[in-house]
Amino acid sequence: MQRERAAEARRAEWAPFHLVNAHIGRCFRDAHQARALATQLGSGDTRTWPLLARAAQVEREGLTFEAELDAILEGGRIA
């Protein structure tokens, strides 16, 4: 019983980190899908370049979240 409570406490403690990590994964998947769609549309389509710009922005946000999560997990400080 005590082991189960300890395991549940650890899961609860790490839950926010798992949520952020899932968000990071979605950022990268969404950016990849947007790039694939932009490739299908071609450079002549008016939606291509805004789509690529948004994909780059989402990917940057994912990288920022990833760096911040790494800093937190390593006990570092976020600027």
DSSP file (Angstrom, degrees, kcal/mol; ACC not computed):
  #  RESIDUE AA STRUCTURE BP1 BP2  ACC     N-H-->O    O-->H-N    N-H-->O    O-->H-N    TCO  KAPPA ALPHA  PHI   PSI    X-CA   Y-CA   Z-CA
    1    1 A M     >        0   0    0      0, 0.0     4,-2.1     0, 0.0     5,-0.2   0.000 360.0 360.0 360.0 -42.7    0.0    0.0    0.0
    2    2 A Q  H  >  +     0   0    0      1,-0.2     4,-2.3     2,-0.2     5,-0.2   0.889 360.0  52.0 -65.2 -38.8    2.8    2.4    0.9
    3    3 A R  H  > S+     0   0    0      1,-0.2     4,-2.7     2,-0.2    -1,-0.2   0.901 108.3  51.7 -63.5 -40.6    4.6    1.7   -2.4
    4    4 A E  H  > S+     0   0    0      2,-0.2     4,-2.4     1,-0.2    -2,-0.2   0.901 110.1  48.4 -63.8 -40.8    1.4    2.4   -4.3
    5    5 A R  H  X S+     0   0    0     -4,-2.1     4,-2.3     2,-0.2    -1,-0.2   0.903 112.3  49.0 -65.6 -40.6    1.0    5.8   -2.5
    6    6 A A  H  X S+     0   0    0     -4,-2.3     4,-2.2     2,-0.2    -2,-0.2   0.911 111.8  48.9 -65.3 -41.7    4.6    6.6   -3.2
    7    7 A A  H  X S+     0   0    0     -4,-2.7     4,-2.4     1,-0.2    -2,-0.2   0.911 111.6  49.3 -64.9 -41.7    4.3    5.7   -6.9
    8    8 A E  H  X S+     0   0    0     -4,-2.4     4,-2.5     1,-0.2    -1,-0.2   0.883 109.4  52.4 -64.2 -38.6    1.1    7.8   -7.2
    9    9 A A  H  X S+     0   0    0     -4,-2.3     4,-2.2     2,-0.2    -1,-0.2   0.903 109.9  48.6 -63.9 -40.9    2.8   10.8   -5.5
   10   10 A R  H  X S+     0   0    0     -4,-2.2     4,-2.1     2,-0.2    -2,-0.2   0.916 111.2  50.0 -64.8 -42.8    5.7   10.5   -8.0
   11   11 A R  H  X S+     0   0    0     -4,-2.4     4,-1.1     1,-0.2    -2,-0.2   0.923 111.8  48.2 -60.9 -43.4    3.2   10.4  -10.9
   12   12 A A  H  < S+     0   0    0     -4,-2.5     3,-0.3     1,-0.2    -1,-0.2   0.888 110.8  51.5 -64.5 -38.6    1.4   13.4   -9.6
   13   13 A E  H  < S+     0   0    0     -4,-2.2     4,-0.3     1,-0.2    -1,-0.2   0.877 116.1  40.1 -65.3 -37.8    4.7   15.3   -9.2
   14   14 A W  H  X S+     0   0    0     -4,-2.1     4,-2.0     1,-0.2     3,-0.5   0.544  88.7  94.8 -90.4  -8.1    5.8   14.5  -12.7
   15   15 A A  H  X S+     0   0    0     -4,-1.1     4,-2.1    -3,-0.3    -1,-0.2   0.885  82.6  51.9 -54.7 -45.6    2.4   15.1  -14.4
   16   16 A P  H  > S+     0   0    0      0, 0.0     4,-2.1     0, 0.0    -1,-0.2   0.886 109.4  50.8 -60.4 -36.2    3.0   18.7  -15.3
   17   17 A F  H  > S+     0   0    0     -3,-0.5     4,-2.5    -4,-0.3    -2,-0.2   0.883 108.4  51.6 -67.7 -37.9    6.3   17.8  -17.0
   18   18 A H  H  X S+     0   0    0     -4,-2.0     4,-2.2     2,-0.2    -1,-0.2   0.882 108.9  51.5 -65.5 -37.3    4.5   15.0  -19.0
   19   19 A L  H  X S+     0   0    0     -4,-2.1     4,-2.0     2,-0.2    -2,-0.2   0.924 111.6  46.0 -64.6 -44.5    1.9   17.6  -20.2
   20   20 A V  H  X S+     0   0    0     -4,-2.1     4,-2.4     1,-0.2    -2,-0.2   0.914 111.9  51.9 -64.3 -42.4    4.6   20.0  -21.3
   21   21 A N  H  X S+     0   0    0     -4,-2.5     4,-2.1     1,-0.2    -1,-0.2   0.890 108.7  50.6 -62.3 -39.2    6.5   17.2  -23.0
   22   22 A A  H  X S+     0   0    0     -4,-2.2     4,-2.1     2,-0.2    -1,-0.2   0.890 109.4  51.3 -64.6 -39.1    3.3   16.1  -24.9
   23   23 A H  H  X S+     0   0    0     -4,-2.0     4,-2.3     2,-0.2    -2,-0.2   0.907 107.8  52.3 -64.0 -41.6    2.8   19.7  -26.0
   24   24 A I  H  X S+     0   0    0     -4,-2.4     4,-2.1     1,-0.2    -2,-0.2   0.927 108.7  50.4 -59.9 -45.1    6.4   19.9  -27.3
   25   25 A G  H  X S+     0   0    0     -4,-2.1     4,-2.3     1,-0.2    -1,-0.2   0.894 109.3  50.9 -60.5 -40.7    5.7   16.7  -29.3
   26   26 A R  H  X S+     0   0    0     -4,-2.1     4,-2.9     2,-0.2     5,-0.2   0.885 106.6  55.4 -65.0 -38.1    2.6   18.2  -30.8
   27   27 A C  H  X S+     0   0    0     -4,-2.3     4,-2.4     1,-0.2    -2,-0.2   0.944 111.1  43.7 -58.1 -48.4    4.5   21.3  -31.8
   28   28 A F  H  X S+     0   0    0     -4,-2.1     4,-2.2     2,-0.2    -2,-0.2   0.896 114.9  48.5 -67.6 -39.8    7.0   19.3  -33.8
   29   29 A R  H  X S+     0   0    0     -4,-2.3     4,-2.6     2,-0.2    -2,-0.2   0.922 112.5  48.7 -65.3 -43.0    4.3   17.1  -35.3
   30   30 A D  H  X S+     0   0    0     -4,-2.9     4,-2.5     2,-0.2    -2,-0.2   0.908 111.3  49.6 -63.7 -41.9    2.2   20.1  -36.3
   31   31 A A  H  X S+     0   0    0     -4,-2.4     4,-2.2    -5,-0.2    -1,-0.2   0.912 111.6  49.4 -63.5 -41.3    5.2   21.9  -37.9
   32   32 A H  H  X S+     0   0    0     -4,-2.2     4,-2.2     2,-0.2    -2,-0.2   0.924 112.1  47.6 -63.0 -44.6    6.1   18.7  -39.8
   33   33 A Q  H  X S+     0   0    0     -4,-2.6     4,-2.4     1,-0.2    -2,-0.2   0.891 110.5  52.1 -64.7 -39.2    2.6   18.3  -41.1
   34   34 A A  H  X S+     0   0    0     -4,-2.5     4,-2.5     1,-0.2    -1,-0.2   0.904 109.8  49.1 -64.5 -40.7    2.4   22.0  -42.1
   35   35 A R  H  X S+     0   0    0     -4,-2.2     4,-2.1     2,-0.2    -1,-0.2   0.895 110.3  51.3 -64.7 -39.5    5.6   21.7  -44.1
   36   36 A A  H  X S+     0   0    0     -4,-2.2     4,-1.9     2,-0.2    -2,-0.2   0.914 111.6  47.3 -63.6 -42.1    4.3   18.6  -45.8
   37   37 A L  H  X S+     0   0    0     -4,-2.4     4,-2.5     2,-0.2    -2,-0.2   0.918 110.2  52.3 -65.1 -43.0    1.1   20.4  -46.8
   38   38 A A  H  X S+     0   0    0     -4,-2.5     4,-2.1     1,-0.2    -1,-0.2   0.875 108.3  52.1 -60.9 -37.0    3.1   23.4  -48.0
   39   39 A T  H  < S+     0   0    0     -4,-2.1    -1,-0.2     1,-0.2    -2,-0.2   0.904 110.2  48.0 -65.2 -41.1    5.2   21.1  -50.1
   40   40 A Q  H  < S+     0   0    0     -4,-1.9    -2,-0.2     1,-0.2    -1,-0.2   0.888 111.1  50.9 -66.2 -38.6    2.0   19.6  -51.6
   41   41 A L  H  < S-     0   0    0     -4,-2.5    -2,-0.2    -5,-0.1    -1,-0.2   0.881 104.8-143.7 -67.4 -37.7    0.6   23.1  -52.3
   42   42 A G    ><  -     0   0    0     -4,-2.1     3,-1.2    -5,-0.2     6,-0.2  -0.036  27.2 -74.4  90.6 163.1    3.7   24.2  -54.1
   43   43 A S  T 3  S+     0   0    0      1,-0.2     6,-0.2    -4,-0.1    -1,-0.2   0.681 124.1  63.7 -71.5 -17.4    5.4   27.6  -54.1
   44   44 A G  T 3  S+     0   0    0     -3,-0.2     2,-0.3     4,-0.1    -1,-0.2   0.635  80.6  96.3 -81.7 -13.5    2.8   29.1  -56.4
   45   45 A D  S X> S-     0   0    0     -3,-1.2     3,-1.2    -7,-0.2     4,-0.5  -0.596  73.8-138.0 -79.9 136.5    0.0   28.8  -53.9
   46   46 A T  T 34 S+     0   0    0     -2,-0.3    -1,-0.1     1,-0.3    -3,-0.0   0.673 101.5  57.6 -68.5 -16.4   -0.7   31.9  -51.8
   47   47 A R  T 3> S+     0   0    0      1,-0.1     4,-1.8     2,-0.1    -1,-0.3   0.638  87.8  79.1 -86.4 -14.3   -1.1   29.7  -48.7
   48   48 A T  H <> S+     0   0    0     -3,-1.2     4,-2.4    -6,-0.2     5,-0.2   0.945  92.4  42.9 -63.5 -53.8    2.3   28.1  -48.8
   49   49 A W  H  X S+     0   0    0     -4,-0.5     4,-2.4     1,-0.2    -1,-0.2   0.898 114.9  47.9 -69.0 -40.9    4.6   30.9  -47.4
   50   50 A P  H  > S+     0   0    0      0, 0.0     4,-2.3     0, 0.0    -1,-0.2   0.892 112.7  51.9 -62.0 -35.7    2.3   31.9  -44.5
   51   51 A L  H  X S+     0   0    0     -4,-1.8     4,-2.3     2,-0.2    -2,-0.2   0.914 110.5  46.7 -65.2 -42.7    2.0   28.2  -43.7
   52   52 A L  H  X S+     0   0    0     -4,-2.4     4,-2.2     2,-0.2    -1,-0.2   0.883 111.4  52.0 -66.3 -38.2    5.7   27.7  -43.7
   53   53 A A  H  X S+     0   0    0     -4,-2.4     4,-1.9     2,-0.2    -2,-0.2   0.917 111.5  46.5 -63.6 -42.7    6.2   30.9  -41.5
   54   54 A R  H  X S+     0   0    0     -4,-2.3     4,-2.7     2,-0.2     5,-0.2   0.892 110.1  53.7 -67.1 -39.1    3.7   29.6  -39.0
   55   55 A A  H  X S+     0   0    0     -4,-2.3     4,-2.3     1,-0.2    -1,-0.2   0.909 109.1  49.1 -61.0 -41.8    5.3   26.1  -39.0
   56   56 A A  H  X S+     0   0    0     -4,-2.2     4,-2.3     2,-0.2    -1,-0.2   0.890 111.1  50.0 -64.6 -39.1    8.7   27.8  -38.2
   57   57 A Q  H  X S+     0   0    0     -4,-1.9     4,-2.3     2,-0.2    -2,-0.2   0.924 111.2  48.0 -65.3 -44.8    7.1   29.8  -35.4
   58   58 A V  H  X S+     0   0    0     -4,-2.7     4,-2.3     1,-0.2    -2,-0.2   0.901 111.9  50.2 -63.2 -40.7    5.5   26.7  -33.9
   59   59 A E  H  X S+     0   0    0     -4,-2.3     4,-2.4     2,-0.2    -1,-0.2   0.905 109.1  51.2 -65.5 -40.7    8.8   24.8  -34.1
   60   60 A R  H  X S+     0   0    0     -4,-2.3     4,-2.4     2,-0.2    -2,-0.2   0.920 109.7  50.4 -60.6 -42.9   10.6   27.6  -32.4
   61   61 A E  H  X S+     0   0    0     -4,-2.3     4,-2.7     1,-0.2    -2,-0.2   0.909 110.0  50.4 -61.6 -41.8    8.1   27.6  -29.6
   62   62 A G  H  X S+     0   0    0     -4,-2.3     4,-2.4     1,-0.2    -1,-0.2   0.905 110.7  48.7 -62.0 -42.1    8.5   23.9  -29.2
   63   63 A L  H  X S+     0   0    0     -4,-2.4     4,-2.3     2,-0.2    -1,-0.2   0.878 111.0  50.9 -65.5 -37.6   12.3   24.2  -29.1
   64   64 A T  H  X S+     0   0    0     -4,-2.4     4,-2.5     2,-0.2    -2,-0.2   0.938 111.5  46.9 -64.6 -47.0   11.9   27.0  -26.5
   65   65 A F  H  X S+     0   0    0     -4,-2.7     4,-2.8     1,-0.2    -2,-0.2   0.902 111.6  52.3 -60.3 -40.7    9.6   24.8  -24.3
   66   66 A E  H  X S+     0   0    0     -4,-2.4     4,-2.5     2,-0.2    -1,-0.2   0.916 110.4  46.9 -62.7 -43.7   12.0   21.9  -24.7
   67   67 A A  H  X S+     0   0    0     -4,-2.3     4,-2.2     2,-0.2    -1,-0.2   0.897 113.3  48.9 -65.3 -40.1   15.0   24.0  -23.5
   68   68 A E  H  X S+     0   0    0     -4,-2.5     4,-2.4     2,-0.2    -2,-0.2   0.910 111.3  49.3 -66.3 -41.5   13.0   25.4  -20.6
   69   69 A L  H  X S+     0   0    0     -4,-2.8     4,-2.7     1,-0.2     5,-0.2   0.919 110.7  50.6 -63.4 -42.8   11.9   21.9  -19.6
   70   70 A D  H  X S+     0   0    0     -4,-2.5     4,-1.8     1,-0.2     6,-0.3   0.911 110.1  50.3 -59.7 -42.4   15.5   20.7  -19.8
   71   71 A A  H  <>S+     0   0    0     -4,-2.2     5,-2.9     2,-0.2     4,-0.3   0.903 111.9  47.5 -63.6 -41.0   16.6   23.6  -17.6
   72   72 A I  H ><5S+     0   0    0     -4,-2.4     3,-1.3     1,-0.2    -2,-0.2   0.936 112.5  48.4 -64.9 -45.8   14.0   22.8  -15.0
   73   73 A L  H 3<5S+     0   0    0     -4,-2.7    -1,-0.2     1,-0.3    -2,-0.2   0.791 111.1  50.8 -67.8 -27.0   14.7   19.1  -14.9
   74   74 A E  T 3<5S-     0   0    0     -4,-1.8    -1,-0.3    -5,-0.2    -2,-0.2   0.456 118.5-111.3 -87.5  -0.7   18.5   19.8  -14.6
   75   75 A G  T < 5S+     0   0    0     -3,-1.3    -3,-0.2    -4,-0.3    -2,-0.1   0.631  73.4 137.2  81.7  12.8   17.8   22.2  -11.7
   76   76 A G      < -     0   0    0     -5,-2.9     2,-0.4    -6,-0.3    -1,-0.2  -0.168  53.9-107.2 -82.5-179.2   18.8   25.2  -13.7
   77   77 A R        -     0   0    0     -3,-0.1     2,-0.5    -2,-0.0    -1,-0.1  -0.853  20.5-129.5-111.6 147.3   17.2   28.6  -13.9
   78   78 A I              0   0    0     -2,-0.4   -10,-0.0     1,-0.1     0, 0.0  -0.833 360.0 360.0 -95.7 130.7   15.2   30.0  -16.7
   79   79 A A              0   0    0     -2,-0.5    -1,-0.1     0, 0.0    -2,-0.0   0.491 360.0 360.0 -72.7 360.0   16.2   33.4  -17.9
